Amino acid sequence: MTSTEADHRLDDVIEESGVDAYLQFDDSSDVNHRYVTGFEASDAFGYLRYDSESILLVAPLEKGRAEKESNADTIRSTTEFVNDDVRDNITAEAKVLGKFVADYGIDHLGVSRDFDLYFAEQLESEGIEVKTVRDVIMEARTQKSESELESLATAQSITEQAMVYAESIIRESEVVDGILHYENEVLTAERLRIELRQFLMDKQCSLDEAIVACGRLAADPHDVGSGPLEADEPILFDIYPQHESGFWGDMSRTFVKGTPPSEFIHMYQATLDAFEAALGILEEGAGVTGAKVHNKVCDVFEEAGYETIRDGDIDEGFLHSTGHAIGLELHEPPRLVGESGELSTGTVLTVEPGLYIQDYGGVRIEDMVVVEKDGYRNLNDFHYDWEL
């Protein structure tokens, strides 16, 4: 799918919702806005889908660039409606937006569910009825185009290279009094994150954060980890960089340098079994439900003696969804949870079952897969061994 596909879907939702047009007003930090317009600007600008045409309303200094870079059919400047620069003046922006929409004789306007309430109130004061409509832009983003799949595959390949690098550092480290040392210095979670950040930066990826959680810290799924890394303890890695293309990678593995408790080995095997069971369900391909994938993972964990999120408010066990879609955002819908619907061809998902026990730490295994018509394609090619 592409932004052009999103435009066509908007035409359908305009018709089915009984509105005359669809409006967005945001800056390009909003991924849906950036996606459907093909334009990036730090200041808010308008997008109107009306009569099968896409129209942008931009600040005068952005008009030339928008004409060259955006997907829009028509570019209009705010100075057509006011002889001033209205950026960062919410009252003036709202008035201009009202004049812009009214200029097309629009009486009934569709907006997204996160549309700014103040702007909606100002539009209604101009006699324009505003109603929310379903998020077809996100629906279009869910089914990735070939070029988007290539970008995600590149991002995940680099993420896997970073995991190989992290593994090599753990493998090459020495144990001194139970603490890992690398290049004659104590190896801490903070130091390893710096190593990963530099490694990824050299490959056109940014890494704002990564999980390097050792021992009991890994029992909290989102504890990023801190302090010295220890021998005989699980070290949970979750690496999620953003490539310069805008697409994200996401991958998790759990390693041990030394000999872990037997309970960890049981946890790891249960997690690997759950991971493989999830992939087994995804073999059914497009049309399989995310709920079926998630419930199979819960079945495996429960059969192994662990509580799961299906049991309600739990402190240990399998505490989260089985995975999530990924693309221009790290976490996109759908999630693989108990209420997930059918998965579509071209949807890219993480599959990441995990177990978290306070006395032993955490285990997570995560790959990225593409849902295909008759199965799935794994974008990872990395082993599942914990022992280093």
C-alpha positions as CSV (number, residue, x, y, z in Angstrom):
1,M,0.0,0.0,0.0
2,T,1.0,3.6,-0.6
3,S,-0.2,7.1,0.4
4,T,-2.1,7.1,-2.9
5,E,-3.9,4.0,-1.7
6,A,-4.7,6.0,1.5
7,D,-6.2,8.7,-0.6
8,H,-8.5,6.3,-2.4
9,R,-9.5,4.8,1.0
10,L,-10.3,8.3,2.2
11,D,-12.6,8.7,-0.8
12,D,-14.5,5.6,0.2
13,V,-14.8,6.7,3.9
14,I,-16.0,10.1,2.8
15,E,-18.8,8.5,0.9
16,E,-19.7,5.9,3.5
17,S,-19.6,8.5,6.4
18,G,-21.9,11.0,4.7
19,V,-19.4,13.8,4.8
20,D,-18.2,16.1,2.0
21,A,-14.5,16.0,2.7
22,Y,-11.8,14.9,5.1
23,L,-9.3,17.2,6.9
24,Q,-6.1,16.9,8.9
25,F,-4.0,19.7,10.4
26,D,-0.7,18.8,12.0
27,D,3.1,18.8,11.5
28,S,5.0,15.9,10.1
29,S,5.8,14.5,13.5
30,D,2.4,12.9,13.1
31,V,3.2,9.8,11.1
32,N,-0.2,9.5,9.4
33,H,0.1,13.1,8.3
34,R,3.5,12.6,6.9
35,Y,2.5,9.4,5.2
36,V,-0.6,10.7,3.4
37,T,0.9,14.0,2.3
38,G,4.5,12.8,1.5
39,F,5.6,16.1,3.0
40,E,7.7,17.0,6.0
41,A,7.5,20.3,7.8
42,S,8.1,21.3,11.4
43,D,5.1,23.7,11.4
44,A,1.6,22.5,11.2
45,F,-0.1,22.4,7.8
46,G,-3.4,21.3,6.4
47,Y,-4.4,18.3,4.3
48,L,-7.9,18.3,2.7
49,R,-9.3,15.4,0.7
50,Y,-12.2,16.7,-1.3
51,D,-13.8,15.7,-4.6
52,S,-11.0,13.0,-5.2
53,E,-8.4,15.7,-4.9
54,S,-5.7,16.2,-2.3
55,I,-5.0,19.8,-1.3
56,L,-2.4,21.1,1.1
57,L,-2.6,24.4,3.1
58,V,0.9,25.5,4.0
59,A,2.8,28.5,5.3
60,P,4.0,30.8,2.4
61,L,7.7,29.8,2.9
62,E,6.8,26.1,2.5
63,K,4.7,26.5,-0.7
64,G,7.6,26.0,-3.2
65,R,9.0,23.0,-1.4
66,A,5.5,21.4,-1.0
67,E,4.9,21.8,-4.8
68,K,8.1,19.8,-5.4
69,E,8.0,17.2,-2.6
70,S,4.4,16.5,-1.6
71,N,1.9,14.0,-3.0
72,A,-0.8,16.7,-3.2
73,D,-2.7,17.7,-6.4
74,T,-2.9,21.4,-5.2
75,I,-0.9,23.5,-2.9
76,R,-2.4,26.6,-1.3
77,S,-0.8,29.2,1.0
78,T,-2.2,30.6,4.2
79,T,-1.6,34.1,2.8
80,E,-4.6,33.5,0.5
81,F,-6.8,33.9,3.6
82,V,-4.8,36.4,5.8
83,N,-2.0,38.9,5.1
84,D,0.2,37.6,7.9
85,D,2.2,34.6,9.2
86,V,-0.1,32.6,11.4
87,R,2.3,29.9,12.5
88,D,2.3,29.3,16.3
89,N,-0.8,31.4,16.7
90,I,-3.5,28.8,17.3
91,T,-6.4,31.3,17.1
92,A,-5.2,32.6,13.8
93,E,-4.5,29.1,12.5
94,A,-8.0,28.0,13.4
95,K,-9.6,31.0,11.6
96,V,-7.5,30.4,8.5
97,L,-8.4,26.7,8.5
98,G,-12.1,27.6,8.7
99,K,-11.8,29.9,5.8
100,F,-9.9,27.3,3.8
101,V,-12.6,24.6,4.3
102,A,-15.4,27.1,3.7
103,D,-13.8,28.1,0.5
104,Y,-14.8,24.8,-1.0
105,G,-18.4,25.1,0.2
106,I,-18.0,22.1,2.6
107,D,-20.8,21.7,5.1
108,H,-20.0,18.2,6.6
109,L,-16.4,17.4,7.4
110,G,-14.7,14.2,8.5
111,V,-11.7,14.2,10.8
112,S,-9.5,11.6,12.6
113,R,-10.3,10.7,16.2
114,D,-7.3,12.6,17.5
115,F,-8.2,15.8,15.7
116,D,-7.7,18.9,17.8
117,L,-10.9,19.8,19.7
118,Y,-10.2,23.6,19.5
119,F,-9.9,23.5,15.7
120,A,-13.1,21.4,15.6
121,E,-14.9,24.0,17.7
122,Q,-13.7,26.8,15.4
123,L,-14.8,25.0,12.3
124,E,-18.2,24.4,13.8
125,S,-18.5,28.1,14.6
126,E,-18.2,28.6,10.9
127,G,-21.2,26.4,10.4
128,I,-19.3,23.3,9.4
129,E,-20.4,20.1,10.9
130,V,-17.4,18.0,12.1
131,K,-17.5,14.3,12.8
132,T,-14.8,11.6,13.4
133,V,-14.3,8.8,10.9
134,R,-12.4,5.5,10.9
135,D,-8.6,5.6,10.5
136,V,-8.1,4.5,7.0
137,I,-4.7,6.0,6.8
138,M,-3.4,3.6,9.4
139,E,-5.3,0.8,7.6
140,A,-3.3,1.6,4.5
141,R,0.0,1.8,6.4
142,T,-0.6,-1.7,7.8
143,Q,-0.3,-3.3,4.4
144,K,3.3,-2.5,3.4
145,S,4.3,-1.8,-0.2
146,E,7.3,-3.6,-1.8
147,S,9.5,-0.5,-1.2
148,E,8.4,-0.3,2.4
149,L,9.1,-4.0,2.9
150,E,12.6,-3.5,1.5
151,S,13.1,-0.6,4.0
152,L,12.0,-2.7,6.9
153,A,14.2,-5.6,5.8
154,T,17.2,-3.2,5.7
155,A,16.4,-1.8,9.1
156,Q,16.0,-5.3,10.6
157,S,19.2,-6.6,8.9
158,I,21.2,-3.8,10.6
159,T,19.4,-4.5,13.9
160,E,20.5,-8.1,13.6
161,Q,24.1,-7.0,12.9
162,A,23.9,-5.0,16.1
163,M,22.8,-8.1,18.0
164,V,25.7,-10.1,16.5
165,Y,28.0,-7.3,17.8
166,A,26.4,-7.3,21.3
167,E,26.7,-11.1,21.4
168,S,30.4,-10.9,20.4
169,I,31.2,-8.5,23.2
170,I,29.5,-10.8,25.8
171,R,31.3,-13.8,24.3
172,E,34.7,-12.1,24.3
173,S,34.3,-10.7,27.8
174,E,36.2,-12.2,30.8
175,V,34.7,-13.0,34.2
176,V,36.4,-11.4,37.2
177,D,34.8,-12.1,40.5
178,G,31.5,-12.9,38.8
179,I,31.4,-9.6,36.8
180,L,32.0,-9.3,33.0
181,H,35.0,-7.3,31.9
182,Y,35.6,-6.2,28.3
183,E,38.9,-4.7,27.2
184,N,40.1,-4.7,30.8
185,E,37.1,-2.6,32.0
186,V,33.9,-3.6,33.8
187,L,31.2,-4.2,31.2
188,T,28.0,-2.3,32.3
189,A,24.7,-2.1,30.6
190,E,25.3,1.6,30.0
191,R,28.6,1.0,28.3
192,L,27.2,-1.7,26.1
193,R,24.3,0.6,25.0
194,I,26.9,3.2,24.0
195,E,28.7,0.6,22.0
196,L,25.5,-0.3,20.2
197,R,24.5,3.3,19.6
198,Q,27.9,4.0,17.9
199,F,27.7,0.8,15.9
200,L,24.2,1.7,14.6
201,M,25.1,5.3,14.0
202,D,27.8,4.2,11.5
203,K,25.1,2.3,9.7
204,Q,22.6,5.2,9.3
205,C,20.5,4.2,12.3
206,S,19.6,6.1,15.4
207,L,19.2,4.3,18.8
208,D,17.5,6.4,21.4
209,E,17.3,3.5,23.8
210,A,17.9,-0.2,24.1
211,I,17.3,-2.8,26.8
212,V,20.4,-4.5,28.2
213,A,18.9,-5.9,31.4
214,C,20.8,-8.4,33.5
215,G,19.5,-10.8,36.1
216,R,16.5,-9.7,38.2
217,L,16.3,-6.4,36.4
218,A,15.1,-8.3,33.3
219,A,12.0,-9.5,35.3
220,D,10.6,-6.1,34.5
221,P,9.9,-6.3,30.7
222,H,10.7,-2.6,30.1
223,D,13.6,-2.1,32.6
224,V,16.4,-0.9,30.3
225,G,19.0,-2.3,32.6
226,S,21.8,-0.7,34.5
227,G,25.1,-1.5,36.2
228,P,27.6,-4.3,35.7
229,L,26.7,-7.3,33.7
230,E,27.1,-10.6,35.7
231,A,28.2,-14.1,34.8
232,D,25.7,-17.0,35.3
233,E,22.8,-14.5,34.9
234,P,20.4,-14.0,31.9
235,I,21.1,-10.8,30.0
236,L,18.1,-9.7,28.0
237,F,18.7,-7.6,24.9
238,D,16.0,-5.7,23.1
239,I,17.4,-3.5,20.3
240,Y,15.1,-1.2,18.4
241,P,16.8,1.4,16.1
242,Q,15.3,3.7,13.5
243,H,16.9,3.7,10.1
244,E,17.3,6.9,8.1
245,S,14.5,5.7,5.8
246,G,12.1,6.3,8.8
247,F,11.5,2.6,9.3
248,W,12.3,0.7,12.5
249,G,14.0,-2.5,13.4
250,D,13.2,-4.6,16.6
251,M,14.8,-7.7,17.8
252,S,15.3,-9.5,21.2
253,R,17.5,-12.2,22.5
254,T,18.6,-13.5,25.9
255,F,22.1,-14.7,26.6
256,V,24.0,-16.2,29.6
257,K,27.8,-16.1,30.1
258,G,28.3,-19.1,32.3
259,T,25.9,-21.5,34.1
260,P,22.4,-20.2,34.9
261,P,19.9,-21.7,37.4
262,S,18.0,-24.6,36.1
263,E,14.8,-22.6,36.3
264,F,16.2,-20.2,33.7
265,I,16.7,-23.1,31.3
266,H,13.1,-24.2,31.8
267,M,11.9,-20.6,31.2
268,Y,14.0,-20.3,28.1
269,Q,12.8,-23.6,26.6
270,A,9.2,-22.6,27.3
271,T,9.7,-19.3,25.6
272,L,11.4,-20.9,22.6
273,D,8.5,-23.4,22.4
274,A,6.0,-20.5,22.5
275,F,7.9,-18.6,19.8
276,E,8.0,-21.6,17.5
277,A,4.3,-22.2,18.2
278,A,3.4,-18.7,17.2
279,L,5.3,-19.1,13.9
280,G,3.5,-22.3,13.4
281,I,0.2,-20.5,13.5
282,L,1.5,-17.8,11.1
283,E,2.2,-20.5,8.6
284,E,-1.5,-20.3,7.8
285,G,-0.8,-16.9,6.2
286,A,-3.1,-14.0,5.6
287,G,-6.5,-14.4,7.2
288,V,-5.3,-16.0,10.4
289,T,-6.2,-13.9,13.4
290,G,-3.8,-12.3,15.7
291,A,-5.9,-13.7,18.5
292,K,-5.1,-17.3,17.4
293,V,-1.4,-16.6,17.4
294,H,-1.6,-15.0,20.9
295,N,-3.8,-17.7,22.4
296,K,-1.5,-20.4,21.1
297,V,1.5,-18.7,22.9
298,C,-0.6,-18.5,26.1
299,D,-1.5,-22.2,25.8
300,V,2.2,-23.2,25.5
301,F,3.2,-21.1,28.6
302,E,0.3,-22.4,30.7
303,E,1.1,-26.0,29.8
304,A,4.6,-25.3,30.9
305,G,3.3,-24.2,34.3
306,Y,3.4,-20.4,33.9
307,E,0.7,-17.8,34.4
308,T,-0.2,-15.6,31.4
309,I,-1.9,-12.3,30.7
310,R,-5.1,-14.3,30.2
311,D,-5.1,-15.0,34.0
312,G,-5.7,-11.3,34.6
313,D,-3.7,-9.2,37.0
314,I,-0.4,-11.2,37.3
315,D,3.0,-10.1,38.6
316,E,5.0,-12.9,36.9
317,G,4.8,-15.1,33.8
318,F,3.9,-13.9,30.3
319,L,2.9,-10.3,30.9
320,H,2.3,-8.7,27.5
321,S,1.1,-9.2,24.0
322,T,2.7,-11.7,21.6
323,G,3.9,-8.9,19.3
324,H,2.9,-5.8,17.4
325,A,3.0,-4.4,13.9
326,I,5.9,-2.2,13.0
327,G,6.8,0.3,10.3
328,L,7.2,4.1,10.4
329,E,6.4,3.7,14.1
330,L,8.0,1.2,16.4
331,H,4.6,0.1,17.7
332,E,1.7,0.1,15.2
333,P,-1.6,-1.7,15.2
334,P,-2.5,-4.5,15.2
335,R,-1.2,-6.0,18.3
336,L,-1.1,-9.8,18.7
337,V,-3.6,-10.0,21.6
338,G,-6.7,-12.0,22.6
339,E,-9.0,-9.7,20.6
340,S,-6.9,-9.3,17.4
341,G,-8.6,-9.8,14.1
342,E,-7.5,-11.2,10.8
343,L,-4.0,-10.4,9.6
344,S,-3.4,-9.0,6.1
345,T,-0.9,-9.7,3.4
346,G,2.0,-7.3,3.8
347,T,1.5,-6.7,7.5
348,V,4.9,-6.7,9.3
349,L,4.9,-8.0,12.9
350,T,7.2,-8.7,15.7
351,V,6.8,-12.0,17.4
352,E,8.1,-11.7,20.9
353,P,6.9,-14.1,23.6
354,G,8.6,-13.7,27.0
355,L,8.7,-14.9,30.6
356,Y,9.4,-12.8,33.7
357,I,10.1,-14.3,37.1
358,Q,11.3,-12.1,40.0
359,D,13.8,-14.6,41.4
360,Y,15.4,-15.4,38.0
361,G,15.0,-12.5,35.6
362,G,13.5,-12.5,32.2
363,V,13.6,-14.2,28.8
364,R,12.4,-12.8,25.5
365,I,12.9,-14.0,21.9
366,E,11.8,-11.7,19.1
367,D,12.0,-11.7,15.4
368,M,10.3,-9.6,12.7
369,V,8.0,-11.4,10.1
370,V,6.0,-10.4,7.1
371,V,2.6,-11.9,6.7
372,E,2.2,-13.4,3.2
373,K,-0.8,-15.0,1.4
374,D,0.2,-18.5,2.2
375,G,2.5,-18.1,5.2
376,Y,5.1,-15.7,6.5
377,R,8.6,-14.6,5.8
378,N,11.1,-14.1,8.7
379,L,13.3,-11.1,8.3
380,N,15.8,-12.5,10.8
381,D,18.4,-15.2,10.4
382,F,19.9,-15.4,13.9
383,H,20.3,-18.4,16.2
384,Y,18.2,-19.0,19.3
385,D,21.0,-20.3,21.6
386,W,21.3,-18.7,25.0
387,E,24.7,-20.1,26.0
388,L,27.8,-18.1,25.3
